Amino acid sequence: MQIVIIGSGNVAAVLGRKFKQAGHEILQVFSRNASEASKLAYEWDTESTNYISLINPRADLYLIAVPDNSIEDIASRLKLGSKVVVHTAASVPKEILQQASENYGVFYPLQSLRKEMKNLPVIPLYYDGSNEKTLKLLEKLALSISGENVIHAKDEERLKLHVAAVFVSNFVNHLYVLASRYCRKEGLDFSQFQPLIEETAVRLREMQPEQAQTGPAIRHDKETIEKHLAILKDHPQLKTIYLLLTESIQQGI
Amino acid sequence: MQIVIIGSGNVAAVLGRKFKQAGHEILQVFSRNASEASKLAYEWDTESTNYISLINPRADLYLIAVPDNSIEDIASRLKLGSKVVVHTAASVPKEILQQASENYGVFYPLQSLRKEMKNLPVIPLYYDGSNEKTLKLLEKLALSISGENVIHAKDEERLKLHVAAVFVSNFVNHLYVLASRYCRKEGLDFSQFQPLIEETAVRLREMQPEQAQTGPAIRHDKETIEKHLAILKDHPQLKTIYLLLTESIQQGI
């Protein structure tokens, strides 16, 4: 497939790499950030532009991977006739693209992507399209880079997926942030927690998270909880979160 | 080293296995749960007992891996003279063992251990001892099963480590629980989040959690946050935690 990548951030960079690896051709990279666009173009042995009017009209697919609040503006300036155009956002309806083409859709990667990644991770892909033809094309593209992890999902389902992703990734990372700051203040080596952090994540391959729940909260171990709260007395932010999550675990709904 | 394991739960089972692998001899397993004790004894080709008076007095080390609130009771029934005795608890002072022997200490694994584990993970070990001789022996034992991840830590430091471990493991797992229940209710496949969950954990090998923070909260993306809260209106527990953690991320202390 011949593809134009619109955007030069993390999602653009990683999906572009996956497309290249799968044998697709990146015809062009467009970005307002000319320097980032030309870096990606160099990597993919293709051309770049920062003029929207110079976007190559001969691709099969236009992938818009830009911040959510820029998608509409970009779409309003594209006139692609019947070429397929998609965005990659979880929380933006696909209809925002209907002004750009009659064949539009979404190509949402359920993964945290970073340009600097050396090893590209597995990327579950949720796609949607404005009609059967577009759905077929996007499914085929998704299968070519994500094998079994390809699912059709409409706007509302994508929004729900995003909410769950916020819990298991953004919020989880925030707990890592809180623990690492605490370690820094208390002179503890946060890197010693890496095996525990990875074990906690990897074990979900084999068991449901409910079965994996351990710790003083689920055991209703008041004595240990009191000791922890005493030690957190000078860390009000940690203490608030400790209390709320302990209570939430004990609700056991 | 000749070792008696006291307890037959997750920590007893996994540390016992690590000791065996490192070439130590498990002299005996004691547990009130005779059936679990004999299973472990069978695995390690040794004997078991559920009578505390029959604990073998000729070992070099007695490892007490039982629930926190049973340690004192066990210790009060042991008279080990100068044999080294340790418990494995984060939040229990080492002095609780002084009635059992003059040489006592702690052997705390900073890892979430489960009997069912096929592949034993890396286990950072924090040890403490009542005197130089005990410290030396425990350091040597720790090095034999955990290589570089061996650190001397006193009671207060161990308690602080435990607090941080609660955040990065128990609380993180609770976020997985909440997300998986939400997925079940909404008809989403939670297993599709596994690559994202692992990526979020593994990337901390290469960057600080602060650098890895992404998502609508850190971007102050009010529009997406509003969409998420709207979709969580029938999920009060999730909504409360969403609001608190979003606020905590935005504090950016």
HADDOCK unambig.tbl for C-alpha pairs under 7 A between the chains (distance, minus, plus):
assign (segid A and resid 91 and name CA) (segid B and resid 224 and name CA) 6.62 0.50 0.50
assign (segid A and resid 110 and name CA) (segid B and resid 196 and name CA) 6.92 0.50 0.50
assign (segid A and resid 111 and name CA) (segid B and resid 196 and name CA) 4.90 0.50 0.50
assign (segid A and resid 112 and name CA) (segid B and resid 196 and name CA) 6.31 0.50 0.50
assign (segid A and resid 122 and name CA) (segid B and resid 195 and name CA) 6.00 0.50 0.50
assign (segid A and resid 124 and name CA) (segid B and resid 192 and name CA) 6.54 0.50 0.50
assign (segid A and resid 163 and name CA) (segid B and resid 228 and name CA) 6.09 0.50 0.50
assign (segid A and resid 164 and name CA) (segid B and resid 179 and name CA) 5.21 0.50 0.50
assign (segid A and resid 166 and name CA) (segid B and resid 215 and name CA) 6.78 0.50 0.50
assign (segid A and resid 167 and name CA) (segid B and resid 175 and name CA) 5.95 0.50 0.50
assign (segid A and resid 167 and name CA) (segid B and resid 179 and name CA) 6.39 0.50 0.50
assign (segid A and resid 168 and name CA) (segid B and resid 175 and name CA) 6.13 0.50 0.50
assign (segid A and resid 168 and name CA) (segid B and resid 176 and name CA) 5.77 0.50 0.50
assign (segid A and resid 168 and name CA) (segid B and resid 179 and name CA) 6.84 0.50 0.50
assign (segid A and resid 168 and name CA) (segid B and resid 197 and name CA) 6.16 0.50 0.50
assign (segid A and resid 169 and name CA) (segid B and resid 196 and name CA) 6.94 0.50 0.50
assign (segid A and resid 169 and name CA) (segid B and resid 197 and name CA) 6.27 0.50 0.50
assign (segid A and resid 169 and name CA) (segid B and resid 200 and name CA) 5.91 0.50 0.50
assign (segid A and resid 170 and name CA) (segid B and resid 213 and name CA) 6.42 0.50 0.50
assign (segid A and resid 170 and name CA) (segid B and resid 214 and name CA) 6.01 0.50 0.50
assign (segid A and resid 170 and name CA) (segid B and resid 215 and name CA) 5.78 0.50 0.50
assign (segid A and resid 171 and name CA) (segid B and resid 245 and name CA) 6.62 0.50 0.50
assign (segid A and resid 172 and name CA) (segid B and resid 172 and name CA) 5.54 0.50 0.50
assign (segid A and resid 173 and name CA) (segid B and resid 200 and name CA) 6.92 0.50 0.50
assign (segid A and resid 173 and name CA) (segid B and resid 209 and name CA) 6.35 0.50 0.50
assign (segid A and resid 173 and name CA) (segid B and resid 213 and name CA) 6.29 0.50 0.50
assign (segid A and resid 174 and name CA) (segid B and resid 213 and name CA) 6.92 0.50 0.50
assign (segid A and resid 174 and name CA) (segid B and resid 249 and name CA) 6.60 0.50 0.50
assign (segid A and resid 175 and name CA) (segid B and resid 167 and name CA) 5.95 0.50 0.50
assign (segid A and resid 175 and name CA) (segid B and resid 168 and name CA) 6.13 0.50 0.50
assign (segid A and resid 176 and name CA) (segid B and resid 168 and name CA) 5.74 0.50 0.50
assign (segid A and resid 176 and name CA) (segid B and resid 209 and name CA) 6.05 0.50 0.50
assign (segid A and resid 177 and name CA) (segid B and resid 209 and name CA) 5.15 0.50 0.50
assign (segid A and resid 177 and name CA) (segid B and resid 210 and name CA) 5.77 0.50 0.50
assign (segid A and resid 179 and name CA) (segid B and resid 164 and name CA) 5.20 0.50 0.50
assign (segid A and resid 179 and name CA) (segid B and resid 167 and name CA) 6.38 0.50 0.50
assign (segid A and resid 179 and name CA) (segid B and resid 168 and name CA) 6.84 0.50 0.50
assign (segid A and resid 192 and name CA) (segid B and resid 124 and name CA) 6.51 0.50 0.50
assign (segid A and resid 195 and name CA) (segid B and resid 111 and name CA) 6.99 0.50 0.50
assign (segid A and resid 195 and name CA) (segid B and resid 122 and name CA) 5.98 0.50 0.50
assign (segid A and resid 196 and name CA) (segid B and resid 110 and name CA) 6.92 0.50 0.50
assign (segid A and resid 196 and name CA) (segid B and resid 111 and name CA) 4.89 0.50 0.50
assign (segid A and resid 196 and name CA) (segid B and resid 112 and name CA) 6.31 0.50 0.50
assign (segid A and resid 196 and name CA) (segid B and resid 169 and name CA) 6.93 0.50 0.50
assign (segid A and resid 197 and name CA) (segid B and resid 168 and name CA) 6.16 0.50 0.50
assign (segid A and resid 197 and name CA) (segid B and resid 169 and name CA) 6.29 0.50 0.50
assign (segid A and resid 197 and name CA) (segid B and resid 201 and name CA) 6.09 0.50 0.50
assign (segid A and resid 198 and name CA) (segid B and resid 201 and name CA) 5.57 0.50 0.50
assign (segid A and resid 198 and name CA) (segid B and resid 202 and name CA) 6.32 0.50 0.50
assign (segid A and resid 200 and name CA) (segid B and resid 169 and name CA) 5.91 0.50 0.50
assign (segid A and resid 200 and name CA) (segid B and resid 173 and name CA) 6.92 0.50 0.50
assign (segid A and resid 201 and name CA) (segid B and resid 197 and name CA) 6.08 0.50 0.50
assign (segid A and resid 201 and name CA) (segid B and resid 198 and name CA) 5.56 0.50 0.50
assign (segid A and resid 201 and name CA) (segid B and resid 201 and name CA) 6.67 0.50 0.50
assign (segid A and resid 202 and name CA) (segid B and resid 198 and name CA) 6.32 0.50 0.50
assign (segid A and resid 209 and name CA) (segid B and resid 173 and name CA) 6.34 0.50 0.50
assign (segid A and resid 209 and name CA) (segid B and resid 176 and name CA) 6.04 0.50 0.50
assign (segid A and resid 209 and name CA) (segid B and resid 177 and name CA) 5.16 0.50 0.50
assign (segid A and resid 210 and name CA) (segid B and resid 177 and name CA) 5.77 0.50 0.50
assign (segid A and resid 213 and name CA) (segid B and resid 170 and name CA) 6.42 0.50 0.50
assign (segid A and resid 213 and name CA) (segid B and resid 173 and name CA) 6.29 0.50 0.50
assign (segid A and resid 213 and name CA) (segid B and resid 174 and name CA) 6.93 0.50 0.50
assign (segid A and resid 214 and name CA) (segid B and resid 170 and name CA) 6.01 0.50 0.50
assign (segid A and resid 215 and name CA) (segid B and resid 166 and name CA) 6.79 0.50 0.50
assign (segid A and resid 215 and name CA) (segid B and resid 170 and name CA) 5.79 0.50 0.50
assign (segid A and resid 224 and name CA) (segid B and resid 91 and name CA) 6.60 0.50 0.50
assign (segid A and resid 228 and name CA) (segid B and resid 163 and name CA) 6.10 0.50 0.50
assign (segid A and resid 245 and name CA) (segid B and resid 171 and name CA) 6.61 0.50 0.50
assign (segid A and resid 249 and name CA) (segid B and resid 174 and name CA) 6.60 0.50 0.50
